[in-house]
Amino acid sequence: MNLYEKIKNKEEKISLVGLGYVGMPIAVAFAKKVHVIGFDISKDKIELYKNGIDPTKEVGDIVIQNTTVDFTSEETSLKNAKFHIVAVPTPVKEDRTPDLTPLKSASTTLGRNLTKGSIVVFESTVYPGVTEEVCIPILEKESGLKCGLDFKVGYSPERINPGDKVHTLENIIKVVAGQDEEVLDIIAKVYELVVDAGVYKAASIKVAEAAKVIENSQRDINIAFMNELSIIFNKLEIDTQAVLEAAGTKWNFLNFSPGLVGGHCIGVDPYYLTYKAEQMGYHSQIILSGRKINDNMGKYVAENIVKKMIKANKQVNGAKVAVFGITFKENCPDVRNTKVIDVIRELEEYGIEVKVIDPVADEEDLIAMYNIQLCKPEEIKNMDAVIFAVTHDEFKAFELEDVKKMYKNSGITNEESDLNNLIDSSLTNITEEFVLADLKGLYNREEAEKIGFNYWRL
């Protein structure tokens, strides 16, 4: 009986190393079929899970309360599993080179607790070669075991889309790879226990690593193209969204839109590929050009908002601006590498006071990473400009008239308005007062302008 059969019969256990936005949903999915140990070095995170709280909001509190995952921060518990899935983040350093620290640390911890006959599958996004050249030597050193003889290794890149309730682990084809045919077959069968869409067996571990890193690089480049178009069309005073809607009527036009590209995947993974390319003597042209555009979009957004405020005769230094949404994407609490922070920091450079509203964001991470305290919507009054940066579902409840009440002069009476116009008809028209930056097109442009908004979007 091989390891797959033993796992299926609940004679052996699976472990998940790293219980974040990727690892935790995988652990929960497998726990519906087999015995699962969920390990994370964060004791605070483990306590939340044990108390039935899902800090990632990926599966929800009720699912966590009912799962059979054995949540633990005790690394020796890993000795009780034979099939290990490593799902830790792979960020970049300040110089935008790969930071393999979390992956190396996880490999060290797992290596100390690895037993003979085990299989280790890495899910973290890396450049081709990391699994075999970086992870395996660490596992061997810490365990005293020989890879290929005492334990085997595979790679299966994560494709979970944080905050996405449609494209989940179960219904996305899972790419799997192994160091030999025997382990590849076992890995494929184990994942088939939970992945309804099926698995794809890659030709090698390096092929699977490369496939993953180009998936996000491709998306990054496509969004960069849209961002560049939005810059051009803004100068031409053409609405980008209207252009994309028209172009989108062609059957083979790709459905991408401009935006702030952050998070721990799309805004990071391309640097892993270009780093490896540099090592091999090739300097990326297209990939790095796309990264440059996307990395500068926060500054571009802030500059355009300031221009709008100046044209509306707003005093920029000392102005108040509300920013709705600070997470890296909608309906997801993750604030790591969010590009909304670039907009905020740039506005602050102009002496603007920024108020941030986000009902979804992880407040502790916001304070720890950016020293930002959140405000409640009802606290947003007397603003000089309002920015909708992230389209959380909660924000869709705000009507344009609700938004208008957040500005200065929003509460003036008709009599006061008539008097102001009589005093000086050269004063800025009230339609210029309500500067609204709707980055993702939450509102209809024509409706917004019709009721007096000075409207701008990417």
Contacts in CASP RR format, 6 or more apart in sequence:
PFRMAT RR
TARGET T0000
AUTHOR 0000-0000-0000
METHOD contacts of the structure
MODEL  1
MNLYEKIKNKEEKISLVGLGYVGMPIAVAFAKKVHVIGFDISKDKIELYK
NGIDPTKEVGDIVIQNTTVDFTSEETSLKNAKFHIVAVPTPVKEDRTPDL
TPLKSASTTLGRNLTKGSIVVFESTVYPGVTEEVCIPILEKESGLKCGLD
FKVGYSPERINPGDKVHTLENIIKVVAGQDEEVLDIIAKVYELVVDAGVY
KAASIKVAEAAKVIENSQRDINIAFMNELSIIFNKLEIDTQAVLEAAGTK
WNFLNFSPGLVGGHCIGVDPYYLTYKAEQMGYHSQIILSGRKINDNMGKY
VAENIVKKMIKANKQVNGAKVAVFGITFKENCPDVRNTKVIDVIRELEEY
GIEVKVIDPVADEEDLIAMYNIQLCKPEEIKNMDAVIFAVTHDEFKAFEL
EDVKKMYKNSGITNEESDLNNLIDSSLTNITEEFVLADLKGLYNREEAEK
IGFNYWRL
1 9 0 8 1.000
2 186 0 8 1.000
3 12 0 8 1.000
3 82 0 8 1.000
3 83 0 8 1.000
3 117 0 8 1.000
3 119 0 8 1.000
3 186 0 8 1.000
4 186 0 8 1.000
4 189 0 8 1.000
4 190 0 8 1.000
6 12 0 8 1.000
6 82 0 8 1.000
7 13 0 8 1.000
7 14 0 8 1.000
7 34 0 8 1.000
7 82 0 8 1.000
7 83 0 8 1.000
7 190 0 8 1.000
7 193 0 8 1.000
8 33 0 8 1.000
8 34 0 8 1.000
8 193 0 8 1.000
10 34 0 8 1.000
10 35 0 8 1.000
12 35 0 8 1.000
12 81 0 8 1.000
12 82 0 8 1.000
12 83 0 8 1.000
13 34 0 8 1.000
13 35 0 8 1.000
13 36 0 8 1.000
13 37 0 8 1.000
13 80 0 8 1.000
13 81 0 8 1.000
13 82 0 8 1.000
13 83 0 8 1.000
14 30 0 8 1.000
14 34 0 8 1.000
14 35 0 8 1.000
14 36 0 8 1.000
14 37 0 8 1.000
14 81 0 8 1.000
14 83 0 8 1.000
14 84 0 8 1.000
14 85 0 8 1.000
14 190 0 8 1.000
15 36 0 8 1.000
15 37 0 8 1.000
15 38 0 8 1.000
15 39 0 8 1.000
15 77 0 8 1.000
15 78 0 8 1.000
15 80 0 8 1.000
15 81 0 8 1.000
15 83 0 8 1.000
15 84 0 8 1.000
15 85 0 8 1.000
16 23 0 8 1.000
16 24 0 8 1.000
16 26 0 8 1.000
16 27 0 8 1.000
16 30 0 8 1.000
16 36 0 8 1.000
16 37 0 8 1.000
16 38 0 8 1.000
16 39 0 8 1.000
16 69 0 8 1.000
16 85 0 8 1.000
16 87 0 8 1.000
17 38 0 8 1.000
17 39 0 8 1.000
17 40 0 8 1.000
17 78 0 8 1.000
17 84 0 8 1.000
17 85 0 8 1.000
17 86 0 8 1.000
17 87 0 8 1.000
17 88 0 8 1.000
17 106 0 8 1.000
17 109 0 8 1.000
17 110 0 8 1.000
18 24 0 8 1.000
18 38 0 8 1.000
18 39 0 8 1.000
18 40 0 8 1.000
18 41 0 8 1.000
18 86 0 8 1.000
18 87 0 8 1.000
18 88 0 8 1.000
18 106 0 8 1.000
19 27 0 8 1.000
19 38 0 8 1.000
19 39 0 8 1.000
19 40 0 8 1.000
19 45 0 8 1.000
19 46 0 8 1.000
19 49 0 8 1.000
19 71 0 8 1.000
20 40 0 8 1.000
20 45 0 8 1.000
20 56 0 8 1.000
20 87 0 8 1.000
21 56 0 8 1.000
21 58 0 8 1.000
21 160 0 8 1.000
21 162 0 8 1.000
21 332 0 8 1.000
21 334 0 8 1.000
22 87 0 8 1.000
22 123 0 8 1.000
22 158 0 8 1.000
22 160 0 8 1.000
22 162 0 8 1.000
23 85 0 8 1.000
23 87 0 8 1.000
23 123 0 8 1.000
23 158 0 8 1.000
24 49 0 8 1.000
24 54 0 8 1.000
24 56 0 8 1.000
24 58 0 8 1.000
24 59 0 8 1.000
25 58 0 8 1.000
25 59 0 8 1.000
25 160 0 8 1.000
25 168 0 8 1.000
25 169 0 8 1.000
26 85 0 8 1.000
26 87 0 8 1.000
26 123 0 8 1.000
26 158 0 8 1.000
26 160 0 8 1.000
26 169 0 8 1.000
26 194 0 8 1.000
27 36 0 8 1.000
27 38 0 8 1.000
27 67 0 8 1.000
27 69 0 8 1.000
28 59 0 8 1.000
28 63 0 8 1.000
28 64 0 8 1.000
28 67 0 8 1.000
28 69 0 8 1.000
29 169 0 8 1.000
29 170 0 8 1.000
29 194 0 8 1.000
30 36 0 8 1.000
30 193 0 8 1.000
30 194 0 8 1.000
31 67 0 8 1.000
31 68 0 8 1.000
31 69 0 8 1.000
32 194 0 8 1.000
33 193 0 8 1.000
33 194 0 8 1.000
34 193 0 8 1.000
35 68 0 8 1.000
35 70 0 8 1.000
36 68 0 8 1.000
36 69 0 8 1.000
36 70 0 8 1.000
37 69 0 8 1.000
37 70 0 8 1.000
37 72 0 8 1.000
37 77 0 8 1.000
37 78 0 8 1.000
37 80 0 8 1.000
37 81 0 8 1.000
38 69 0 8 1.000
38 70 0 8 1.000
38 71 0 8 1.000
38 72 0 8 1.000
39 72 0 8 1.000
39 73 0 8 1.000
39 74 0 8 1.000
39 75 0 8 1.000
39 77 0 8 1.000
39 78 0 8 1.000
40 46 0 8 1.000
40 71 0 8 1.000
40 73 0 8 1.000
41 73 0 8 1.000
41 75 0 8 1.000
41 105 0 8 1.000
41 109 0 8 1.000
42 73 0 8 1.000
43 73 0 8 1.000
45 55 0 8 1.000
46 71 0 8 1.000
46 72 0 8 1.000
46 73 0 8 1.000
48 54 0 8 1.000
48 55 0 8 1.000
49 64 0 8 1.000
49 69 0 8 1.000
49 71 0 8 1.000
50 71 0 8 1.000
52 61 0 8 1.000
52 64 0 8 1.000
52 65 0 8 1.000
53 61 0 8 1.000
53 64 0 8 1.000
54 60 0 8 1.000
54 61 0 8 1.000
54 63 0 8 1.000
54 64 0 8 1.000
55 333 0 8 1.000
55 362 0 8 1.000
56 162 0 8 1.000
56 333 0 8 1.000
56 334 0 8 1.000
57 163 0 8 1.000
57 331 0 8 1.000
57 332 0 8 1.000
57 333 0 8 1.000
57 360 0 8 1.000
58 160 0 8 1.000
58 162 0 8 1.000
58 163 0 8 1.000
70 77 0 8 1.000
75 109 0 8 1.000
75 112 0 8 1.000
75 113 0 8 1.000
76 113 0 8 1.000
78 84 0 8 1.000
78 109 0 8 1.000
78 110 0 8 1.000
78 113 0 8 1.000
78 114 0 8 1.000
79 113 0 8 1.000
79 115 0 8 1.000
81 118 0 8 1.000
82 115 0 8 1.000
82 117 0 8 1.000
82 118 0 8 1.000
82 119 0 8 1.000
83 118 0 8 1.000
83 119 0 8 1.000
83 121 0 8 1.000
83 190 0 8 1.000
84 110 0 8 1.000
84 114 0 8 1.000
84 118 0 8 1.000
84 119 0 8 1.000
84 120 0 8 1.000
84 121 0 8 1.000
85 121 0 8 1.000
85 123 0 8 1.000
85 156 0 8 1.000
86 103 0 8 1.000
86 106 0 8 1.000
86 107 0 8 1.000
86 110 0 8 1.000
86 120 0 8 1.000
86 121 0 8 1.000
86 122 0 8 1.000
86 123 0 8 1.000
86 124 0 8 1.000
86 135 0 8 1.000
87 123 0 8 1.000
87 124 0 8 1.000
87 158 0 8 1.000
88 102 0 8 1.000
88 103 0 8 1.000
88 105 0 8 1.000
88 106 0 8 1.000
88 124 0 8 1.000
89 102 0 8 1.000
89 124 0 8 1.000
89 264 0 8 1.000
89 336 0 8 1.000
90 98 0 8 1.000
90 99 0 8 1.000
90 100 0 8 1.000
90 102 0 8 1.000
90 103 0 8 1.000
90 124 0 8 1.000
90 125 0 8 1.000
90 126 0 8 1.000
90 264 0 8 1.000
90 268 0 8 1.000
90 272 0 8 1.000
91 99 0 8 1.000
91 102 0 8 1.000
91 264 0 8 1.000
91 268 0 8 1.000
91 336 0 8 1.000
91 337 0 8 1.000
92 98 0 8 1.000
92 99 0 8 1.000
92 268 0 8 1.000
92 271 0 8 1.000
92 272 0 8 1.000
93 99 0 8 1.000
96 271 0 8 1.000
97 271 0 8 1.000
97 275 0 8 1.000
98 126 0 8 1.000
98 127 0 8 1.000
98 271 0 8 1.000
98 272 0 8 1.000
98 275 0 8 1.000
100 126 0 8 1.000
100 130 0 8 1.000
100 134 0 8 1.000
102 124 0 8 1.000
103 122 0 8 1.000
103 124 0 8 1.000
103 126 0 8 1.000
103 130 0 8 1.000
103 134 0 8 1.000
103 135 0 8 1.000
104 134 0 8 1.000
104 135 0 8 1.000
104 138 0 8 1.000
107 134 0 8 1.000
107 135 0 8 1.000
107 138 0 8 1.000
107 139 0 8 1.000
107 142 0 8 1.000
108 138 0 8 1.000
108 142 0 8 1.000
110 120 0 8 1.000
110 139 0 8 1.000
110 142 0 8 1.000
111 138 0 8 1.000
111 139 0 8 1.000
111 142 0 8 1.000
111 143 0 8 1.000
112 142 0 8 1.000
112 143 0 8 1.000
114 120 0 8 1.000
114 139 0 8 1.000
114 142 0 8 1.000
114 143 0 8 1.000
114 145 0 8 1.000
114 151 0 8 1.000
116 145 0 8 1.000
116 150 0 8 1.000
116 151 0 8 1.000
117 150 0 8 1.000
117 151 0 8 1.000
117 152 0 8 1.000
118 151 0 8 1.000
118 152 0 8 1.000
119 151 0 8 1.000
119 152 0 8 1.000
119 153 0 8 1.000
119 154 0 8 1.000
119 183 0 8 1.000
119 186 0 8 1.000
119 187 0 8 1.000
120 135 0 8 1.000
120 139 0 8 1.000
120 151 0 8 1.000
120 152 0 8 1.000
120 153 0 8 1.000
120 154 0 8 1.000
121 153 0 8 1.000
121 154 0 8 1.000
121 155 0 8 1.000
121 156 0 8 1.000
121 176 0 8 1.000
121 187 0 8 1.000
122 130 0 8 1.000
122 131 0 8 1.000
122 135 0 8 1.000
122 153 0 8 1.000
122 154 0 8 1.000
122 155 0 8 1.000
122 156 0 8 1.000
123 155 0 8 1.000
123 156 0 8 1.000
123 157 0 8 1.000
123 158 0 8 1.000
124 158 0 8 1.000
125 157 0 8 1.000
125 158 0 8 1.000
125 212 0 8 1.000
125 213 0 8 1.000
125 216 0 8 1.000
125 265 0 8 1.000
125 268 0 8 1.000
125 269 0 8 1.000
125 272 0 8 1.000
126 209 0 8 1.000
126 213 0 8 1.000
126 272 0 8 1.000
127 209 0 8 1.000
127 213 0 8 1.000
127 272 0 8 1.000
127 273 0 8 1.000
127 275 0 8 1.000
127 276 0 8 1.000
128 206 0 8 1.000
128 207 0 8 1.000
128 209 0 8 1.000
128 210 0 8 1.000
128 213 0 8 1.000
128 276 0 8 1.000
129 205 0 8 1.000
129 206 0 8 1.000
129 209 0 8 1.000
129 276 0 8 1.000
130 209 0 8 1.000
131 153 0 8 1.000
131 154 0 8 1.000
131 155 0 8 1.000
131 205 0 8 1.000
131 209 0 8 1.000
132 153 0 8 1.000
132 179 0 8 1.000
132 205 0 8 1.000
132 206 0 8 1.000
135 153 0 8 1.000
136 147 0 8 1.000
136 153 0 8 1.000
139 145 0 8 1.000
139 147 0 8 1.000
139 151 0 8 1.000
139 153 0 8 1.000
140 146 0 8 1.000
140 147 0 8 1.000
143 150 0 8 1.000
143 151 0 8 1.000
145 151 0 8 1.000
147 153 0 8 1.000
147 179 0 8 1.000
148 179 0 8 1.000
148 180 0 8 1.000
152 178 0 8 1.000
152 179 0 8 1.000
152 180 0 8 1.000
152 182 0 8 1.000
152 183 0 8 1.000
153 178 0 8 1.000
153 179 0 8 1.000
153 183 0 8 1.000
153 205 0 8 1.000
154 176 0 8 1.000
154 177 0 8 1.000
154 178 0 8 1.000
154 179 0 8 1.000
154 183 0 8 1.000
154 184 0 8 1.000
154 187 0 8 1.000
154 205 0 8 1.000
155 176 0 8 1.000
155 177 0 8 1.000
155 178 0 8 1.000
155 205 0 8 1.000
155 208 0 8 1.000
155 209 0 8 1.000
156 174 0 8 1.000
156 175 0 8 1.000
156 176 0 8 1.000
156 177 0 8 1.000
156 187 0 8 1.000
156 191 0 8 1.000
156 208 0 8 1.000
157 175 0 8 1.000
157 208 0 8 1.000
157 209 0 8 1.000
157 211 0 8 1.000
157 212 0 8 1.000
157 215 0 8 1.000
158 212 0 8 1.000
159 167 0 8 1.000
159 169 0 8 1.000
159 172 0 8 1.000
159 173 0 8 1.000
159 174 0 8 1.000
159 175 0 8 1.000
159 212 0 8 1.000
159 215 0 8 1.000
160 167 0 8 1.000
160 168 0 8 1.000
160 169 0 8 1.000
160 172 0 8 1.000
161 167 0 8 1.000
162 329 0 8 1.000
162 332 0 8 1.000
162 334 0 8 1.000
163 329 0 8 1.000
163 330 0 8 1.000
163 331 0 8 1.000
163 332 0 8 1.000
169 194 0 8 1.000
169 195 0 8 1.000
170 194 0 8 1.000
170 195 0 8 1.000
170 196 0 8 1.000
170 197 0 8 1.000
171 196 0 8 1.000
171 197 0 8 1.000
172 195 0 8 1.000
172 197 0 8 1.000
173 195 0 8 1.000
173 197 0 8 1.000
173 198 0 8 1.000
173 199 0 8 1.000
173 200 0 8 1.000
174 191 0 8 1.000
174 195 0 8 1.000
174 197 0 8 1.000
174 198 0 8 1.000
174 199 0 8 1.000
174 200 0 8 1.000
175 199 0 8 1.000
175 200 0 8 1.000
175 202 0 8 1.000
175 208 0 8 1.000
175 211 0 8 1.000
175 212 0 8 1.000
176 184 0 8 1.000
176 187 0 8 1.000
176 188 0 8 1.000
176 191 0 8 1.000
176 199 0 8 1.000
176 200 0 8 1.000
176 201 0 8 1.000
176 202 0 8 1.000
176 208 0 8 1.000
177 184 0 8 1.000
177 187 0 8 1.000
177 201 0 8 1.000
177 202 0 8 1.000
177 203 0 8 1.000
177 204 0 8 1.000
177 205 0 8 1.000
177 207 0 8 1.000
177 208 0 8 1.000
177 209 0 8 1.000
178 184 0 8 1.000
178 187 0 8 1.000
178 204 0 8 1.000
178 205 0 8 1.000
179 205 0 8 1.000
184 201 0 8 1.000
188 199 0 8 1.000
188 201 0 8 1.000
191 198 0 8 1.000
191 199 0 8 1.000
192 198 0 8 1.000
192 199 0 8 1.000
202 208 0 8 1.000
202 211 0 8 1.000
210 273 0 8 1.000
212 269 0 8 1.000
213 269 0 8 1.000
213 270 0 8 1.000
213 272 0 8 1.000
213 273 0 8 1.000
214 273 0 8 1.000
216 265 0 8 1.000
216 266 0 8 1.000
216 267 0 8 1.000
216 269 0 8 1.000
216 270 0 8 1.000
217 269 0 8 1.000
217 270 0 8 1.000
217 273 0 8 1.000
217 287 0 8 1.000
219 256 0 8 1.000
219 266 0 8 1.000
220 261 0 8 1.000
220 266 0 8 1.000
220 267 0 8 1.000
220 269 0 8 1.000
220 270 0 8 1.000
220 287 0 8 1.000
220 290 0 8 1.000
220 291 0 8 1.000
220 294 0 8 1.000
221 270 0 8 1.000
221 286 0 8 1.000
221 287 0 8 1.000
221 290 0 8 1.000
222 254 0 8 1.000
222 256 0 8 1.000
223 256 0 8 1.000
223 257 0 8 1.000
223 258 0 8 1.000
223 259 0 8 1.000
223 261 0 8 1.000
223 266 0 8 1.000
223 294 0 8 1.000
224 261 0 8 1.000
224 289 0 8 1.000
224 290 0 8 1.000
224 291 0 8 1.000
224 293 0 8 1.000
224 294 0 8 1.000
225 256 0 8 1.000
225 290 0 8 1.000
226 240 0 8 1.000
226 244 0 8 1.000
226 256 0 8 1.000
226 257 0 8 1.000
226 258 0 8 1.000
226 259 0 8 1.000
227 258 0 8 1.000
227 259 0 8 1.000
227 261 0 8 1.000
227 293 0 8 1.000
227 294 0 8 1.000
227 297 0 8 1.000
227 458 0 8 1.000
228 293 0 8 1.000
229 240 0 8 1.000
229 243 0 8 1.000
229 258 0 8 1.000
230 240 0 8 1.000
230 258 0 8 1.000
230 259 0 8 1.000
230 458 0 8 1.000
231 300 0 8 1.000
233 239 0 8 1.000
233 240 0 8 1.000
233 243 0 8 1.000
234 240 0 8 1.000
234 304 0 8 1.000
239 445 0 8 1.000
239 457 0 8 1.000
240 258 0 8 1.000
240 457 0 8 1.000
240 458 0 8 1.000
241 257 0 8 1.000
241 441 0 8 1.000
241 445 0 8 1.000
241 457 0 8 1.000
244 257 0 8 1.000
247 253 0 8 1.000
248 255 0 8 1.000
257 440 0 8 1.000
257 458 0 8 1.000
258 297 0 8 1.000
258 458 0 8 1.000
259 297 0 8 1.000
259 439 0 8 1.000
259 440 0 8 1.000
259 458 0 8 1.000
260 294 0 8 1.000
260 297 0 8 1.000
260 298 0 8 1.000
260 301 0 8 1.000
260 338 0 8 1.000
260 339 0 8 1.000
260 340 0 8 1.000
260 342 0 8 1.000
260 343 0 8 1.000
260 389 0 8 1.000
260 439 0 8 1.000
261 267 0 8 1.000
261 294 0 8 1.000
261 297 0 8 1.000
261 339 0 8 1.000
262 294 0 8 1.000
262 328 0 8 1.000
262 329 0 8 1.000
262 337 0 8 1.000
262 338 0 8 1.000
262 339 0 8 1.000
263 328 0 8 1.000
263 329 0 8 1.000
263 334 0 8 1.000
263 336 0 8 1.000
263 337 0 8 1.000
263 338 0 8 1.000
263 339 0 8 1.000
264 328 0 8 1.000
264 334 0 8 1.000
264 336 0 8 1.000
264 337 0 8 1.000
267 291 0 8 1.000
267 294 0 8 1.000
267 337 0 8 1.000
268 337 0 8 1.000
270 287 0 8 1.000
270 288 0 8 1.000
270 290 0 8 1.000
270 291 0 8 1.000
271 291 0 8 1.000
273 284 0 8 1.000
273 287 0 8 1.000
274 284 0 8 1.000
274 287 0 8 1.000
274 288 0 8 1.000
274 291 0 8 1.000
277 283 0 8 1.000
277 284 0 8 1.000
278 284 0 8 1.000
294 339 0 8 1.000
297 339 0 8 1.000
297 342 0 8 1.000
297 458 0 8 1.000
298 339 0 8 1.000
298 340 0 8 1.000
298 342 0 8 1.000
298 343 0 8 1.000
298 346 0 8 1.000
299 342 0 8 1.000
299 346 0 8 1.000
301 343 0 8 1.000
301 346 0 8 1.000
301 387 0 8 1.000
301 437 0 8 1.000
301 439 0 8 1.000
301 458 0 8 1.000
302 342 0 8 1.000
302 343 0 8 1.000
302 346 0 8 1.000
302 347 0 8 1.000
302 350 0 8 1.000
303 346 0 8 1.000
304 437 0 8 1.000
304 456 0 8 1.000
305 321 0 8 1.000
305 343 0 8 1.000
305 347 0 8 1.000
305 385 0 8 1.000
305 387 0 8 1.000
305 435 0 8 1.000
305 437 0 8 1.000
305 456 0 8 1.000
306 316 0 8 1.000
306 347 0 8 1.000
306 350 0 8 1.000
306 352 0 8 1.000
308 385 0 8 1.000
308 435 0 8 1.000
308 437 0 8 1.000
308 454 0 8 1.000
308 456 0 8 1.000
309 316 0 8 1.000
309 319 0 8 1.000
309 384 0 8 1.000
309 385 0 8 1.000
309 435 0 8 1.000
310 316 0 8 1.000
311 432 0 8 1.000
311 454 0 8 1.000
312 428 0 8 1.000
312 432 0 8 1.000
312 433 0 8 1.000
312 435 0 8 1.000
312 454 0 8 1.000
313 428 0 8 1.000
313 432 0 8 1.000
314 384 0 8 1.000
314 385 0 8 1.000
314 435 0 8 1.000
315 384 0 8 1.000
316 350 0 8 1.000
316 351 0 8 1.000
316 352 0 8 1.000
317 350 0 8 1.000
317 351 0 8 1.000
317 352 0 8 1.000
318 351 0 8 1.000
318 352 0 8 1.000
318 353 0 8 1.000
319 350 0 8 1.000
319 351 0 8 1.000
319 352 0 8 1.000
319 353 0 8 1.000
319 384 0 8 1.000
319 385 0 8 1.000
320 352 0 8 1.000
320 353 0 8 1.000
320 354 0 8 1.000
320 355 0 8 1.000
320 382 0 8 1.000
320 383 0 8 1.000
320 384 0 8 1.000
321 347 0 8 1.000
321 352 0 8 1.000
321 353 0 8 1.000
321 354 0 8 1.000
321 355 0 8 1.000
321 383 0 8 1.000
321 384 0 8 1.000
321 385 0 8 1.000
321 386 0 8 1.000
321 387 0 8 1.000
322 354 0 8 1.000
322 355 0 8 1.000
322 356 0 8 1.000
322 357 0 8 1.000
322 375 0 8 1.000
322 380 0 8 1.000
322 383 0 8 1.000
322 385 0 8 1.000
322 386 0 8 1.000
322 387 0 8 1.000
322 406 0 8 1.000
323 340 0 8 1.000
323 343 0 8 1.000
323 344 0 8 1.000
323 354 0 8 1.000
323 355 0 8 1.000
323 356 0 8 1.000
323 357 0 8 1.000
323 387 0 8 1.000
323 389 0 8 1.000
324 357 0 8 1.000
324 358 0 8 1.000
324 386 0 8 1.000
324 387 0 8 1.000
324 388 0 8 1.000
324 389 0 8 1.000
324 390 0 8 1.000
324 392 0 8 1.000
324 395 0 8 1.000
325 340 0 8 1.000
325 356 0 8 1.000
325 357 0 8 1.000
325 358 0 8 1.000
325 360 0 8 1.000
325 361 0 8 1.000
325 388 0 8 1.000
325 389 0 8 1.000
325 390 0 8 1.000
325 392 0 8 1.000
325 395 0 8 1.000
326 335 0 8 1.000
326 338 0 8 1.000
326 340 0 8 1.000
326 341 0 8 1.000
326 344 0 8 1.000
326 356 0 8 1.000
326 358 0 8 1.000
326 361 0 8 1.000
326 366 0 8 1.000
326 372 0 8 1.000
326 389 0 8 1.000
326 390 0 8 1.000
327 333 0 8 1.000
327 334 0 8 1.000
327 335 0 8 1.000
327 338 0 8 1.000
327 340 0 8 1.000
327 358 0 8 1.000
327 360 0 8 1.000
327 361 0 8 1.000
327 390 0 8 1.000
327 392 0 8 1.000
328 334 0 8 1.000
328 335 0 8 1.000
328 336 0 8 1.000
328 337 0 8 1.000
328 338 0 8 1.000
328 339 0 8 1.000
328 340 0 8 1.000
329 390 0 8 1.000
330 390 0 8 1.000
330 391 0 8 1.000
330 392 0 8 1.000
330 393 0 8 1.000
330 440 0 8 1.000
331 360 0 8 1.000
331 392 0 8 1.000
331 393 0 8 1.000
332 360 0 8 1.000
333 360 0 8 1.000
333 361 0 8 1.000
333 362 0 8 1.000
333 365 0 8 1.000
334 362 0 8 1.000
334 365 0 8 1.000
335 341 0 8 1.000
335 361 0 8 1.000
335 362 0 8 1.000
335 365 0 8 1.000
335 366 0 8 1.000
335 369 0 8 1.000
335 370 0 8 1.000
336 365 0 8 1.000
336 369 0 8 1.000
340 389 0 8 1.000
340 390 0 8 1.000
341 370 0 8 1.000
341 372 0 8 1.000
343 387 0 8 1.000
343 389 0 8 1.000
344 354 0 8 1.000
344 356 0 8 1.000
344 372 0 8 1.000
347 354 0 8 1.000
348 354 0 8 1.000
355 375 0 8 1.000
355 379 0 8 1.000
355 380 0 8 1.000
355 383 0 8 1.000
356 366 0 8 1.000
356 372 0 8 1.000
356 373 0 8 1.000
356 374 0 8 1.000
356 375 0 8 1.000
357 374 0 8 1.000
357 375 0 8 1.000
357 376 0 8 1.000
357 377 0 8 1.000
357 380 0 8 1.000
358 366 0 8 1.000
358 374 0 8 1.000
358 390 0 8 1.000
358 392 0 8 1.000
359 392 0 8 1.000
359 394 0 8 1.000
360 392 0 8 1.000
360 394 0 8 1.000
361 374 0 8 1.000
363 374 0 8 1.000
366 372 0 8 1.000
366 373 0 8 1.000
366 374 0 8 1.000
367 373 0 8 1.000
377 398 0 8 1.000
380 386 0 8 1.000
380 406 0 8 1.000
381 405 0 8 1.000
381 406 0 8 1.000
382 407 0 8 1.000
382 408 0 8 1.000
383 406 0 8 1.000
383 407 0 8 1.000
383 408 0 8 1.000
384 407 0 8 1.000
384 408 0 8 1.000
384 435 0 8 1.000
385 435 0 8 1.000
385 436 0 8 1.000
385 437 0 8 1.000
386 403 0 8 1.000
386 406 0 8 1.000
386 407 0 8 1.000
386 434 0 8 1.000
386 435 0 8 1.000
386 436 0 8 1.000
386 437 0 8 1.000
387 436 0 8 1.000
387 437 0 8 1.000
387 439 0 8 1.000
388 395 0 8 1.000
388 436 0 8 1.000
388 437 0 8 1.000
388 438 0 8 1.000
388 439 0 8 1.000
388 440 0 8 1.000
388 441 0 8 1.000
388 442 0 8 1.000
388 443 0 8 1.000
389 437 0 8 1.000
389 439 0 8 1.000
389 440 0 8 1.000
390 440 0 8 1.000
391 440 0 8 1.000
391 441 0 8 1.000
391 442 0 8 1.000
395 442 0 8 1.000
396 442 0 8 1.000
400 443 0 8 1.000
400 447 0 8 1.000
400 448 0 8 1.000
400 451 0 8 1.000
400 453 0 8 1.000
401 451 0 8 1.000
403 434 0 8 1.000
403 436 0 8 1.000
403 453 0 8 1.000
404 410 0 8 1.000
404 434 0 8 1.000
404 451 0 8 1.000
404 452 0 8 1.000
404 453 0 8 1.000
405 411 0 8 1.000
407 433 0 8 1.000
407 434 0 8 1.000
408 433 0 8 1.000
409 430 0 8 1.000
409 433 0 8 1.000
410 434 0 8 1.000
412 420 0 8 1.000
417 430 0 8 1.000
420 427 0 8 1.000
421 427 0 8 1.000
430 452 0 8 1.000
431 449 0 8 1.000
431 452 0 8 1.000
431 453 0 8 1.000
431 454 0 8 1.000
432 454 0 8 1.000
433 454 0 8 1.000
434 452 0 8 1.000
434 453 0 8 1.000
434 454 0 8 1.000
435 453 0 8 1.000
435 454 0 8 1.000
435 456 0 8 1.000
436 443 0 8 1.000
436 448 0 8 1.000
436 453 0 8 1.000
436 454 0 8 1.000
436 455 0 8 1.000
436 456 0 8 1.000
437 456 0 8 1.000
437 457 0 8 1.000
438 445 0 8 1.000
438 448 0 8 1.000
438 455 0 8 1.000
438 456 0 8 1.000
438 457 0 8 1.000
439 457 0 8 1.000
439 458 0 8 1.000
440 457 0 8 1.000
440 458 0 8 1.000
441 457 0 8 1.000
443 455 0 8 1.000
445 455 0 8 1.000
445 457 0 8 1.000
448 455 0 8 1.000
449 455 0 8 1.000
END
